[in-house]
Amino acid sequence: MSEREPISISDDDEDDEVLKGLHTVNTRFQERLLEAQNDALQKQVASDLDKAQKSSSEQKQLPESTADKAIEIQRLQQLIAKEEQDVAALQEEWQDWQLKRQMEAQITLMTPEERARRVEQEAAAAAAAAAAAAAATGDDSGYARTSHHPLELTPADLDSIFDYLFEIGGAPPPTNVADLGGEQTTDMFGGLMEQLGIKEKLTHHPDILAQHQFSHLHFTKTETRLVEDDIDHQQHHQDEDDGNQDQDQDQSQAQQEDRGVDHTYRYCSLVGTLFDQPFSVSFHVNVATLTLCHMKYEVPMELLVNSGQLLSRIQYEDNLLMFFRLLQHYGRLESTKRNTFAYLQSHYQNTDVIVTQNQDDPNCLRFDTKWDDIQLTLTWTYKSSDDIPHDQVDVNICEQLLPQVNLMAEASEWRSSKFDTMMNQISVKFEALAKTHGVLSATQMMVGVLLQEPQLIRQQQLEEEEKLQQLQQQRQQEQQRKEEQQQQQQHDEELPQQQHHQEEEQQQQQQQEEEPQQQQQQEEEPQQQQQQQQEEEPQQQQQQQDEDDQQQ
């Protein structure tokens, strides 16, 4: 065998060519990328130049002469001076606004006495400034003081004026809305309310009347006064510590820190009715922090029994809004209960069903009759949820107190033993009917079924029998009508057939009658022909003779 050259997988020349190809491709890519960047840069520069040329063409050309340059410089200096004046005015206005904000912040932290003194000082300073301005202008009419410099009152100023009026009055504000025209009010405001008729305008305002009609909330007595001592504050915390010993330690520490600190509170008291349910609530408002605390209330005993836990939580949180929401919800339910009971009593007034309401328990309504020993008792109570999450009290306060209406039946021993199954199912049936038809309709249905008088039942049966008889008579009449209609239809269908038969019979009779006549005619025809021939022969002979004679 001859020696063969070793076979190599790749040759060096081929590798060099591949590397050269890759190098050229990368180089071309980089070149193209640079070209694209340069093109984009040139386009950007060109667009910037175009914009610069356009802006320069729009701008005013600079003056070439020295005089024109001086005029332009003077104009620019005037513009700069005007802008500096505007900036200075804005800075001064900002400083005035900042000072005013600081003054308002200081006023909110002042006591009513300090606010009153500050108002007096400001009024004296304003009067002195107005007098100086009047002396400078020589105008004593006071018009310049009020027209060119009007007095601007902020909410803080109005609060200060309001507190100052109570301070200079020397007496607390009226405790009742009806006492707005009393001696104290007249002494404080000089009979201003009586002269302007503020009381009448307030009580007869359409918005106030609409709110009373919508919410059924009427305030019969209101009271407000400033409490500067710390006795009520300490007493409130002592009551909370005595009644809530197992509460959080953070709250007890905060209460201990609050003790001994002099706070100023505004005591407020509201007394009125909501859906004819009396109530009274009192609370304190911290003048410095504008927070509500020390809330106390008086509500009907039924509401305390039904929702004592909710009320205690509302009092603990000092939540006045939730108090009125719960009170309105309970008042609406009580109004619905009273209207339902009153309607049932009036509905069965002239019947044999006796409806009585127990005075000791106004939540029960009893139905019975003279002839039956079954008694029905409608109970209307309330169910309050015990396990209420703390974060759901504000939102679902009305869902935590729900009405619980039930109908129970009572009967004698023999009756209850005889109808034991039925008596046990009355409550279940009533609950099902109340969910679908409502409490009023469900009660009427159950009373009508269980306590209806036998004569009425017999009368209903007779009426039903009469209705059945009438229905049967109507059905018989309808059947007779249908039969008559069928007979008429059959008669109408048979009538043309009978007429056709009669016509055929008549035709047959006519044919039978015509046959002998035809026979006679057939028999007479040859005789008549012979006679005619006999009669015609002499005539023909005569004619021939005549013709012969003529020919001759």
C-alpha positions as a Python dict, from the first residue, in 0.01 Angstrom:
ca = {
    (1, 'M'): (0, 0, 0),
    (2, 'S'): (109, 342, -81),
    (3, 'E'): (131, 592, 193),
    (4, 'R'): (-159, 831, 205),
    (5, 'E'): (-157, 1187, 330),
    (6, 'P'): (-328, 1241, 664),
    (7, 'I'): (-679, 1374, 638),
    (8, 'S'): (-739, 1699, 832),
    (9, 'I'): (-1080, 1814, 946),
    (10, 'S'): (-1010, 2183, 869),
    (11, 'D'): (-742, 2355, 687),
    (12, 'D'): (-559, 2667, 806),
    (13, 'D'): (-636, 2851, 484),
    (14, 'E'): (-1002, 2784, 516),
    (15, 'D'): (-1000, 2905, 880),
    (16, 'D'): (-833, 3226, 774),
    (17, 'E'): (-1094, 3284, 508),
    (18, 'V'): (-1376, 3231, 758),
    (19, 'L'): (-1217, 3471, 1007),
    (20, 'K'): (-1163, 3727, 735),
    (21, 'G'): (-1528, 3696, 634),
    (22, 'L'): (-1646, 3746, 991),
    (23, 'H'): (-1416, 4044, 1031),
    (24, 'T'): (-1548, 4206, 717),
    (25, 'V'): (-1909, 4150, 821),
    (26, 'N'): (-1848, 4308, 1164),
    (27, 'T'): (-1666, 4597, 1007),
    (28, 'R'): (-1945, 4659, 762),
    (29, 'F'): (-2201, 4652, 1043),
    (30, 'Q'): (-2001, 4904, 1248),
    (31, 'E'): (-1960, 5126, 944),
    (32, 'R'): (-2329, 5121, 868),
    (33, 'L'): (-2408, 5198, 1232),
    (34, 'L'): (-2172, 5497, 1228),
    (35, 'E'): (-2325, 5617, 904),
    (36, 'A'): (-2674, 5596, 1051),
    (37, 'Q'): (-2561, 5789, 1362),
    (38, 'N'): (-2394, 6055, 1150),
    (39, 'D'): (-2704, 6091, 935),
    (40, 'A'): (-2924, 6130, 1242),
    (41, 'L'): (-2682, 6383, 1390),
    (42, 'Q'): (-2671, 6583, 1069),
    (43, 'K'): (-3048, 6584, 1047),
    (44, 'Q'): (-3072, 6702, 1408),
    (45, 'V'): (-2816, 6978, 1345),
    (46, 'A'): (-3001, 7082, 1031),
    (47, 'S'): (-3332, 7101, 1215),
    (48, 'D'): (-3171, 7301, 1498),
    (49, 'L'): (-3022, 7541, 1245),
    (50, 'D'): (-3359, 7583, 1078),
    (51, 'K'): (-3523, 7657, 1409),
    (52, 'A'): (-3248, 7902, 1501),
    (53, 'Q'): (-3282, 8079, 1168),
    (54, 'K'): (-3659, 8100, 1205),
    (55, 'S'): (-3630, 8236, 1560),
    (56, 'S'): (-3362, 8482, 1460),
    (57, 'S'): (-3573, 8601, 1168),
    (58, 'E'): (-3869, 8650, 1397),
    (59, 'Q'): (-3668, 8840, 1653),
    (60, 'K'): (-3605, 9205, 1610),
    (61, 'Q'): (-3282, 9298, 1446),
    (62, 'L'): (-3035, 9462, 1676),
    (63, 'P'): (-2986, 9830, 1613),
    (64, 'E'): (-2671, 9916, 1432),
    (65, 'S'): (-2629, 10273, 1546),
    (66, 'T'): (-2513, 10376, 1894),
    (67, 'A'): (-2832, 10575, 1964),
    (68, 'D'): (-3051, 10281, 1883),
    (69, 'K'): (-2842, 10059, 2112),
    (70, 'A'): (-2882, 10306, 2400),
    (71, 'I'): (-3260, 10318, 2353),
    (72, 'E'): (-3278, 9938, 2349),
    (73, 'I'): (-3064, 9915, 2664),
    (74, 'Q'): (-3290, 10167, 2841),
    (75, 'R'): (-3599, 9972, 2741),
    (76, 'L'): (-3451, 9647, 2869),
    (77, 'Q'): (-3353, 9813, 3197),
    (78, 'Q'): (-3710, 9935, 3243),
    (79, 'L'): (-3841, 9584, 3184),
    (80, 'I'): (-3594, 9444, 3438),
    (81, 'A'): (-3695, 9708, 3695),
    (82, 'K'): (-4063, 9628, 3644),
    (83, 'E'): (-4001, 9255, 3689),
    (84, 'E'): (-3802, 9326, 4006),
    (85, 'Q'): (-4091, 9533, 4141),
    (86, 'D'): (-4334, 9250, 4068),
    (87, 'V'): (-4105, 9003, 4244),
    (88, 'A'): (-4076, 9233, 4545),
    (89, 'A'): (-4456, 9272, 4559),
    (90, 'L'): (-4501, 8896, 4544),
    (91, 'Q'): (-4244, 8846, 4819),
    (92, 'E'): (-4418, 9104, 5035),
    (93, 'E'): (-4755, 8940, 4972),
    (94, 'W'): (-4610, 8600, 5059),
    (95, 'Q'): (-4464, 8739, 5383),
    (96, 'D'): (-4799, 8897, 5473),
    (97, 'W'): (-4975, 8568, 5404),
    (98, 'Q'): (-4721, 8381, 5616),
    (99, 'L'): (-4765, 8626, 5904),
    (100, 'K'): (-5142, 8595, 5875),
    (101, 'R'): (-5117, 8216, 5889),
    (102, 'Q'): (-4899, 8240, 6200),
    (103, 'M'): (-5148, 8477, 6361),
    (104, 'E'): (-5436, 8241, 6282),
    (105, 'A'): (-5238, 7952, 6429),
    (106, 'Q'): (-5178, 8155, 6744),
    (107, 'I'): (-5546, 8250, 6765),
    (108, 'T'): (-5656, 7885, 6758),
    (109, 'L'): (-5440, 7820, 7065),
    (110, 'M'): (-5574, 8120, 7258),
    (111, 'T'): (-5837, 8108, 7527),
    (112, 'P'): (-6162, 8304, 7480),
    (113, 'E'): (-6032, 8581, 7709),
    (114, 'E'): (-5712, 8619, 7507),
    (115, 'R'): (-5912, 8622, 7187),
    (116, 'A'): (-6140, 8892, 7324),
    (117, 'R'): (-5843, 9108, 7426),
    (118, 'R'): (-5683, 9058, 7087),
    (119, 'V'): (-6004, 9163, 6912),
    (120, 'E'): (-6016, 9476, 7128),
    (121, 'Q'): (-5654, 9559, 7045),
    (122, 'E'): (-5709, 9505, 6674),
    (123, 'A'): (-6022, 9718, 6682),
    (124, 'A'): (-5835, 9997, 6865),
    (125, 'A'): (-5544, 9978, 6621),
    (126, 'A'): (-5780, 9985, 6324),
    (127, 'A'): (-5964, 10284, 6471),
    (128, 'A'): (-5634, 10469, 6529),
    (129, 'A'): (-5518, 10397, 6175),
    (130, 'A'): (-5851, 10511, 6035),
    (131, 'A'): (-5836, 10831, 6242),
    (132, 'A'): (-5483, 10901, 6121),
    (133, 'A'): (-5587, 10844, 5761),
    (134, 'A'): (-5889, 11070, 5806),
    (135, 'A'): (-5672, 11341, 5962),
    (136, 'A'): (-5426, 11316, 5675),
    (137, 'T'): (-5698, 11342, 5410),
    (138, 'G'): (-5914, 11587, 5602),
    (139, 'D'): (-6224, 11365, 5565),
    (140, 'D'): (-6424, 11314, 5886),
    (141, 'S'): (-6719, 11134, 5730),
    (142, 'G'): (-6565, 10792, 5776),
    (143, 'Y'): (-6648, 10692, 5422),
    (144, 'A'): (-6281, 10671, 5325),
    (145, 'R'): (-6213, 10439, 5617),
    (146, 'T'): (-6476, 10189, 5510),
    (147, 'S'): (-6477, 10219, 5134),
    (148, 'H'): (-6103, 10201, 5062),
    (149, 'H'): (-6013, 9959, 5343),
    (150, 'P'): (-6305, 9716, 5400),
    (151, 'L'): (-6289, 9485, 5699),
    (152, 'E'): (-6223, 9121, 5604),
    (153, 'L'): (-6337, 8865, 5863),
    (154, 'T'): (-6189, 8517, 5863),
    (155, 'P'): (-6352, 8213, 6029),
    (156, 'A'): (-6112, 8254, 6319),
    (157, 'D'): (-6224, 8618, 6357),
    (158, 'L'): (-6588, 8514, 6355),
    (159, 'D'): (-6523, 8250, 6623),
    (160, 'S'): (-6347, 8509, 6835),
    (161, 'I'): (-6635, 8754, 6796),
    (162, 'F'): (-6886, 8481, 6886),
    (163, 'D'): (-6695, 8388, 7201),
    (164, 'Y'): (-6650, 8754, 7289),
    (165, 'L'): (-7025, 8814, 7268),
    (166, 'F'): (-7084, 8538, 7520),
    (167, 'E'): (-6815, 8681, 7745),
    (168, 'I'): (-6953, 9035, 7748),
    (169, 'G'): (-7305, 8909, 7793),
    (170, 'G'): (-7234, 8811, 8149),
    (171, 'A'): (-7474, 8516, 8128),
    (172, 'P'): (-7471, 8171, 7965),
    (173, 'P'): (-7650, 8125, 7632),
    (174, 'P'): (-8018, 8022, 7637),
    (175, 'T'): (-8077, 7659, 7729),
    (176, 'N'): (-8391, 7623, 7518),
    (177, 'V'): (-8473, 7722, 7163),
    (178, 'A'): (-8807, 7855, 7287),
    (179, 'D'): (-8624, 8102, 7516),
    (180, 'L'): (-8450, 8291, 7236),
    (181, 'G'): (-8671, 8591, 7300),
    (182, 'G'): (-8626, 8590, 7679),
    (183, 'E'): (-8476, 8850, 7908),
    (184, 'Q'): (-8124, 8709, 7891),
    (185, 'T'): (-8120, 8716, 7515),
    (186, 'T'): (-8269, 9064, 7510),
    (187, 'D'): (-8003, 9187, 7753),
    (188, 'M'): (-7721, 9029, 7554),
    (189, 'F'): (-7823, 9132, 7206),
    (190, 'G'): (-8049, 9428, 7277),
    (191, 'G'): (-8366, 9269, 7144),
    (192, 'L'): (-8203, 9211, 6808),
    (193, 'M'): (-8356, 8866, 6763),
    (194, 'E'): (-8705, 8997, 6826),
    (195, 'Q'): (-8657, 9286, 6587),
    (196, 'L'): (-8518, 9074, 6305),
    (197, 'G'): (-8747, 8777, 6369),
    (198, 'I'): (-8457, 8532, 6375),
    (199, 'K'): (-8649, 8282, 6587),
    (200, 'E'): (-8942, 8268, 6346),
    (201, 'K'): (-8714, 8244, 6046),
    (202, 'L'): (-8521, 7957, 6200),
    (203, 'T'): (-8820, 7754, 6312),
    (204, 'H'): (-9023, 7808, 5993),
    (205, 'H'): (-8745, 7782, 5738),
    (206, 'P'): (-8838, 7537, 5455),
    (207, 'D'): (-8510, 7348, 5487),
    (208, 'I'): (-8560, 7302, 5862),
    (209, 'L'): (-8918, 7183, 5812),
    (210, 'A'): (-8809, 6944, 5536),
    (211, 'Q'): (-8538, 6801, 5761),
    (212, 'H'): (-8789, 6752, 6043),
    (213, 'Q'): (-9028, 6574, 5807),
    (214, 'F'): (-8756, 6355, 5659),
    (215, 'S'): (-8564, 6257, 5972),
    (216, 'H'): (-8851, 6280, 6229),
    (217, 'L'): (-8595, 6445, 6458),
    (218, 'H'): (-8715, 6731, 6680),
    (219, 'F'): (-8500, 6911, 6937),
    (220, 'T'): (-8704, 7045, 7226),
    (221, 'K'): (-8416, 7176, 7437),
    (222, 'T'): (-8055, 7270, 7367),
    (223, 'E'): (-7782, 7391, 7598),
    (224, 'T'): (-7420, 7496, 7553),
    (225, 'R'): (-7172, 7654, 7790),
    (226, 'L'): (-6798, 7680, 7846),
    (227, 'V'): (-6648, 7460, 8118),
    (228, 'E'): (-6307, 7581, 8233),
    (229, 'D'): (-6256, 7358, 8539),
    (230, 'D'): (-6098, 7016, 8519),
    (231, 'I'): (-6342, 6852, 8761),
    (232, 'D'): (-6573, 6707, 8500),
    (233, 'H'): (-6276, 6581, 8302),
    (234, 'Q'): (-6127, 6401, 8602),
    (235, 'Q'): (-6466, 6262, 8707),
    (236, 'H'): (-6521, 6123, 8357),
    (237, 'H'): (-6187, 5943, 8360),
    (238, 'Q'): (-6254, 5809, 8710),
    (239, 'D'): (-6587, 5667, 8592),
    (240, 'E'): (-6420, 5505, 8294),
    (241, 'D'): (-6148, 5356, 8515),
    (242, 'D'): (-6408, 5218, 8759),
    (243, 'G'): (-6630, 5069, 8488),
    (244, 'N'): (-6359, 4947, 8250),
    (245, 'Q'): (-6074, 4810, 8461),
    (246, 'D'): (-5979, 4546, 8202),
    (247, 'Q'): (-5916, 4787, 7913),
    (248, 'D'): (-5586, 4857, 7739),
    (249, 'Q'): (-5290, 4989, 7938),
    (250, 'D'): (-5211, 5253, 7677),
    (251, 'Q'): (-5545, 5421, 7734),
    (252, 'S'): (-5500, 5421, 8111),
    (253, 'Q'): (-5157, 5581, 8072),
    (254, 'A'): (-5304, 5847, 7844),
    (255, 'Q'): (-5575, 5914, 8101),
    (256, 'Q'): (-5316, 5952, 8376),
    (257, 'E'): (-5121, 6196, 8163),
    (258, 'D'): (-5437, 6399, 8098),
    (259, 'R'): (-5515, 6433, 8467),
    (260, 'G'): (-5401, 6753, 8624),
    (261, 'V'): (-5394, 6936, 8291),
    (262, 'D'): (-5627, 7233, 8265),
    (263, 'H'): (-5856, 7187, 7965),
    (264, 'T'): (-6126, 7415, 7832),
    (265, 'Y'): (-6438, 7241, 7711),
    (266, 'R'): (-6767, 7342, 7560),
    (267, 'Y'): (-7049, 7149, 7722),
    (268, 'C'): (-7338, 7067, 7485),
    (269, 'S'): (-7671, 6906, 7566),
    (270, 'L'): (-7948, 6800, 7325),
    (271, 'V'): (-8297, 6689, 7426),
    (272, 'G'): (-8569, 6590, 7182),
    (273, 'T'): (-8767, 6314, 7017),
    (274, 'L'): (-8692, 6086, 6724),
    (275, 'F'): (-8994, 5898, 6583),
    (276, 'D'): (-9173, 6000, 6904),
    (277, 'Q'): (-8900, 5828, 7109),
    (278, 'P'): (-8759, 6065, 7376),
    (279, 'F'): (-8385, 6094, 7417),
    (280, 'S'): (-8121, 6321, 7566),
    (281, 'V'): (-7748, 6329, 7499),
    (282, 'S'): (-7471, 6545, 7642),
    (283, 'F'): (-7104, 6570, 7551),
    (284, 'H'): (-6799, 6793, 7580),
    (285, 'V'): (-6598, 6943, 7295),
    (286, 'N'): (-6232, 7019, 7355),
    (287, 'V'): (-6181, 7378, 7239),
    (288, 'A'): (-5814, 7327, 7158),
    (289, 'T'): (-5836, 6996, 6968),
    (290, 'L'): (-6204, 7015, 6861),
    (291, 'T'): (-6259, 6655, 6972),
    (292, 'L'): (-6573, 6512, 7130),
    (293, 'C'): (-6558, 6336, 7467),
    (294, 'H'): (-6751, 6270, 7790),
    (295, 'M'): (-7058, 6149, 7603),
    (296, 'K'): (-7363, 6056, 7813),
    (297, 'Y'): (-7714, 5964, 7700),
    (298, 'E'): (-8063, 5878, 7821),
    (299, 'V'): (-8281, 5660, 7598),
    (300, 'P'): (-8597, 5448, 7650),
    (301, 'M'): (-8555, 5138, 7862),
    (302, 'E'): (-8658, 4910, 7572),
    (303, 'L'): (-8366, 5034, 7365),
    (304, 'L'): (-8127, 4980, 7655),
    (305, 'V'): (-8253, 4624, 7698),
    (306, 'N'): (-8238, 4541, 7328),
    (307, 'S'): (-7909, 4707, 7234),
    (308, 'G'): (-7721, 4771, 7554),
    (309, 'Q'): (-7391, 4643, 7417),
    (310, 'L'): (-7408, 4865, 7110),
    (311, 'L'): (-7488, 5171, 7320),
    (312, 'S'): (-7206, 5101, 7563),
    (313, 'R'): (-6960, 5069, 7274),
    (314, 'I'): (-7089, 5393, 7119),
    (315, 'Q'): (-7047, 5570, 7454),
    (316, 'Y'): (-6699, 5426, 7496),
    (317, 'E'): (-6598, 5555, 7150),
    (318, 'D'): (-6784, 5890, 7194),
    (319, 'N'): (-6940, 5837, 6852),
    (320, 'L'): (-7228, 6084, 6828),
    (321, 'L'): (-7312, 6003, 6464),
    (322, 'M'): (-7355, 5631, 6535),
    (323, 'F'): (-7573, 5716, 6836),
    (324, 'F'): (-7820, 5907, 6618),
    (325, 'R'): (-7808, 5639, 6345),
    (326, 'L'): (-7893, 5365, 6596),
    (327, 'L'): (-8163, 5581, 6755),
    (328, 'Q'): (-8320, 5657, 6417),
    (329, 'H'): (-8309, 5288, 6314),
    (330, 'Y'): (-8476, 5181, 6639),
    (331, 'G'): (-8736, 5459, 6612),
    (332, 'R'): (-8823, 5357, 6256),
    (333, 'L'): (-8872, 4994, 6364),
    (334, 'E'): (-9086, 5100, 6660),
    (335, 'S'): (-9299, 5319, 6433),
    (336, 'T'): (-9352, 5024, 6197),
    (337, 'K'): (-9453, 4804, 6492),
    (338, 'R'): (-9704, 5058, 6623),
    (339, 'N'): (-9858, 5109, 6279),
    (340, 'T'): (-9889, 4732, 6226),
    (341, 'F'): (-10056, 4673, 6563),
    (342, 'A'): (-10293, 4968, 6512),
    (343, 'Y'): (-10395, 4844, 6168),
    (344, 'L'): (-10465, 4491, 6294),
    (345, 'Q'): (-10678, 4623, 6581),
    (346, 'S'): (-10884, 4841, 6348),
    (347, 'H'): (-10912, 4565, 6085),
    (348, 'Y'): (-11074, 4313, 6325),
    (349, 'Q'): (-11276, 4571, 6518),
    (350, 'N'): (-11619, 4477, 6374),
    (351, 'T'): (-11557, 4102, 6358),
    (352, 'D'): (-11578, 3814, 6604),
    (353, 'V'): (-11198, 3808, 6634),
    (354, 'I'): (-11099, 3986, 6957),
    (355, 'V'): (-10766, 4169, 6941),
    (356, 'T'): (-10611, 4283, 7270),
    (357, 'Q'): (-10275, 4434, 7356),
    (358, 'N'): (-10126, 4368, 7695),
    (359, 'Q'): (-10038, 4690, 7876),
    (360, 'D'): (-9761, 4521, 8071),
    (361, 'D'): (-9601, 4391, 7752),
    (362, 'P'): (-9662, 4627, 7457),
    (363, 'N'): (-9462, 4397, 7229),
    (364, 'C'): (-9743, 4135, 7223),
    (365, 'L'): (-10077, 4133, 7043),
    (366, 'R'): (-10332, 3858, 7122),
    (367, 'F'): (-10603, 3719, 6891),
    (368, 'D'): (-10888, 3502, 7023),
    (369, 'T'): (-11260, 3432, 6971),
    (370, 'K'): (-11563, 3356, 7189),
    (371, 'W'): (-11645, 3020, 7035),
    (372, 'D'): (-11295, 2869, 7013),
    (373, 'D'): (-11025, 2810, 7273),
    (374, 'I'): (-10732, 2871, 7039),
    (375, 'Q'): (-10538, 3191, 7109),
    (376, 'L'): (-10275, 3344, 6883),
    (377, 'T'): (-10004, 3576, 7019),
    (378, 'L'): (-9802, 3799, 6789),
    (379, 'T'): (-9470, 3900, 6950),
    (380, 'W'): (-9243, 4173, 6815),
    (381, 'T'): (-8899, 4180, 6977),
    (382, 'Y'): (-8547, 4273, 6870),
    (383, 'K'): (-8232, 4072, 6831),
    (384, 'S'): (-7895, 4235, 6889),
    (385, 'S'): (-7574, 4076, 6769),
    (386, 'D'): (-7328, 4005, 7048),
    (387, 'D'): (-7017, 3925, 6844),
    (388, 'I'): (-6953, 4248, 6656),
    (389, 'P'): (-6610, 4319, 6506),
    (390, 'H'): (-6475, 4652, 6620),
    (391, 'D'): (-6413, 4776, 6265),
    (392, 'Q'): (-6769, 4697, 6151),
    (393, 'V'): (-6971, 4894, 6406),
    (394, 'D'): (-6965, 5221, 6212),
    (395, 'V'): (-7072, 5071, 5880),
    (396, 'N'): (-7317, 4800, 5988),
    (397, 'I'): (-7474, 4964, 6291),
    (398, 'C'): (-7828, 4919, 6152),
    (399, 'E'): (-7767, 4551, 6075),
    (400, 'Q'): (-7673, 4475, 6437),
    (401, 'L'): (-8029, 4539, 6564),
    (402, 'L'): (-8295, 4345, 6371),
    (403, 'P'): (-8666, 4280, 6446),
    (404, 'Q'): (-8771, 3929, 6551),
    (405, 'V'): (-9145, 3871, 6486),
    (406, 'N'): (-9314, 3543, 6578),
    (407, 'L'): (-9669, 3402, 6603),
    (408, 'M'): (-9740, 3148, 6878),
    (409, 'A'): (-10060, 2947, 6938),
    (410, 'E'): (-10211, 2838, 7269),
    (411, 'A'): (-10504, 2597, 7319),
    (412, 'S'): (-10665, 2370, 7578),
    (413, 'E'): (-10528, 2026, 7655),
    (414, 'W'): (-10769, 1825, 7440),
    (415, 'R'): (-10731, 2072, 7156),
    (416, 'S'): (-10354, 2080, 7171),
    (417, 'S'): (-10336, 1700, 7197),
    (418, 'K'): (-10569, 1664, 6900),
    (419, 'F'): (-10389, 1917, 6685),
    (420, 'D'): (-10042, 1881, 6828),
    (421, 'T'): (-9869, 1863, 6491),
    (422, 'M'): (-10054, 2162, 6354),
    (423, 'M'): (-9986, 2372, 6666),
    (424, 'N'): (-9614, 2303, 6642),
    (425, 'Q'): (-9600, 2411, 6278),
    (426, 'I'): (-9779, 2745, 6320),
    (427, 'S'): (-9460, 2938, 6401),
    (428, 'V'): (-9274, 2779, 6110),
    (429, 'K'): (-9557, 2850, 5867),
    (430, 'F'): (-9585, 3210, 5988),
    (431, 'E'): (-9213, 3267, 5948),
    (432, 'A'): (-9224, 3134, 5591),
    (433, 'L'): (-9526, 3350, 5506),
    (434, 'A'): (-9367, 3659, 5663),
    (435, 'K'): (-9058, 3622, 5444),
    (436, 'T'): (-9264, 3608, 5125),
    (437, 'H'): (-9572, 3824, 5201),
    (438, 'G'): (-9469, 4043, 5495),
    (439, 'V'): (-9570, 4044, 5861),
    (440, 'L'): (-9910, 4208, 5808),
    (441, 'S'): (-10032, 3975, 5532),
    (442, 'A'): (-9893, 3668, 5709),
    (443, 'T'): (-10079, 3758, 6030),
    (444, 'Q'): (-10406, 3811, 5844),
    (445, 'M'): (-10367, 3475, 5668),
    (446, 'M'): (-10299, 3281, 5989),
    (447, 'V'): (-10582, 3452, 6181),
    (448, 'G'): (-10824, 3391, 5895),
    (449, 'V'): (-10736, 3021, 5879),
    (450, 'L'): (-10731, 2945, 6252),
    (451, 'L'): (-10981, 3185, 6411),
    (452, 'Q'): (-11241, 3246, 6142),
    (453, 'E'): (-11607, 3212, 6253),
    (454, 'P'): (-11793, 2888, 6142),
    (455, 'Q'): (-12081, 3084, 5991),
    (456, 'L'): (-11838, 3264, 5773),
    (457, 'I'): (-11684, 2933, 5678),
    (458, 'R'): (-12034, 2795, 5602),
    (459, 'Q'): (-12114, 3105, 5406),
    (460, 'Q'): (-11796, 3064, 5212),
    (461, 'Q'): (-11886, 2701, 5149),
    (462, 'L'): (-12235, 2802, 5030),
    (463, 'E'): (-12083, 3065, 4809),
    (464, 'E'): (-11846, 2808, 4671),
    (465, 'E'): (-12136, 2566, 4613),
    (466, 'E'): (-12332, 2838, 4438),
    (467, 'K'): (-12031, 2913, 4227),
    (468, 'L'): (-12003, 2543, 4144),
    (469, 'Q'): (-12372, 2525, 4053),
    (470, 'Q'): (-12340, 2831, 3839),
    (471, 'L'): (-12040, 2678, 3672),
    (472, 'Q'): (-12234, 2355, 3612),
    (473, 'Q'): (-12529, 2547, 3470),
    (474, 'Q'): (-12298, 2742, 3250),
    (475, 'R'): (-12138, 2421, 3134),
    (476, 'Q'): (-12482, 2265, 3061),
    (477, 'Q'): (-12588, 2574, 2872),
    (478, 'E'): (-12268, 2565, 2678),
    (479, 'Q'): (-12323, 2198, 2598),
    (480, 'Q'): (-12679, 2269, 2482),
    (481, 'R'): (-12554, 2552, 2270),
    (482, 'K'): (-12290, 2329, 2123),
    (483, 'E'): (-12549, 2057, 2047),
    (484, 'E'): (-12783, 2308, 1887),
    (485, 'Q'): (-12500, 2442, 1683),
    (486, 'Q'): (-12404, 2092, 1575),
    (487, 'Q'): (-12765, 2013, 1483),
    (488, 'Q'): (-12790, 2335, 1290),
    (489, 'Q'): (-12469, 2256, 1111),
    (490, 'Q'): (-12593, 1907, 1029),
    (491, 'H'): (-12923, 2049, 910),
    (492, 'D'): (-12741, 2304, 700),
    (493, 'E'): (-12526, 2029, 555),
    (494, 'E'): (-12827, 1798, 485),
    (495, 'L'): (-13047, 2069, 333),
    (496, 'P'): (-12868, 2092, -4),
    (497, 'Q'): (-12872, 1712, -31),
    (498, 'Q'): (-13248, 1704, 31),
    (499, 'Q'): (-13300, 1975, -225),
    (500, 'H'): (-13093, 1779, -474),
    (501, 'H'): (-13302, 1465, -410),
    (502, 'Q'): (-13622, 1661, -449),
    (503, 'E'): (-13502, 1804, -777),
    (504, 'E'): (-13412, 1458, -901),
    (505, 'E'): (-13755, 1327, -801),
    (506, 'Q'): (-13922, 1616, -977),
    (507, 'Q'): (-13718, 1551, -1287),
    (508, 'Q'): (-13815, 1183, -1276),
    (509, 'Q'): (-14182, 1273, -1237),
    (510, 'Q'): (-14158, 1512, -1527),
    (511, 'Q'): (-13995, 1244, -1737),
    (512, 'Q'): (-14264, 995, -1643),
    (513, 'E'): (-14532, 1247, -1731),
    (514, 'E'): (-14366, 1332, -2063),
    (515, 'E'): (-14323, 969, -2181),
    (516, 'P'): (-14694, 901, -2274),
    (517, 'Q'): (-14711, 1235, -2448),
    (518, 'Q'): (-14406, 1146, -2649),
    (519, 'Q'): (-14557, 809, -2737),
    (520, 'Q'): (-14877, 974, -2850),
    (521, 'Q'): (-14680, 1221, -3050),
    (522, 'Q'): (-14486, 940, -3210),
    (523, 'E'): (-14809, 756, -3293),
    (524, 'E'): (-14978, 1067, -3429),
    (525, 'E'): (-14688, 1173, -3643),
    (526, 'P'): (-14738, 909, -3926),
    (527, 'Q'): (-15108, 981, -3938),
    (528, 'Q'): (-15045, 1351, -3966),
    (529, 'Q'): (-14792, 1288, -4237),
    (530, 'Q'): (-15040, 1076, -4432),
    (531, 'Q'): (-15305, 1342, -4398),
    (532, 'Q'): (-15066, 1605, -4512),
    (533, 'Q'): (-14970, 1393, -4809),
    (534, 'Q'): (-15330, 1331, -4894),
    (535, 'E'): (-15404, 1699, -4869),
    (536, 'E'): (-15103, 1793, -5074),
    (537, 'E'): (-15173, 1546, -5364),
    (538, 'P'): (-15478, 1726, -5509),
    (539, 'Q'): (-15290, 2054, -5474),
    (540, 'Q'): (-14996, 1914, -5662),
    (541, 'Q'): (-15222, 1771, -5927),
    (542, 'Q'): (-15392, 2105, -5964),
    (543, 'Q'): (-15058, 2277, -5991),
    (544, 'Q'): (-14944, 2038, -6261),
    (545, 'Q'): (-15262, 2092, -6456),
    (546, 'D'): (-15216, 2464, -6423),
    (547, 'E'): (-14863, 2435, -6543),
    (548, 'D'): (-14970, 2217, -6834),
    (549, 'D'): (-15236, 2462, -6925),
    (550, 'Q'): (-14991, 2742, -6918),
    (551, 'Q'): (-14751, 2552, -7133),
    (552, 'Q'): (-15015, 2480, -7386),
}
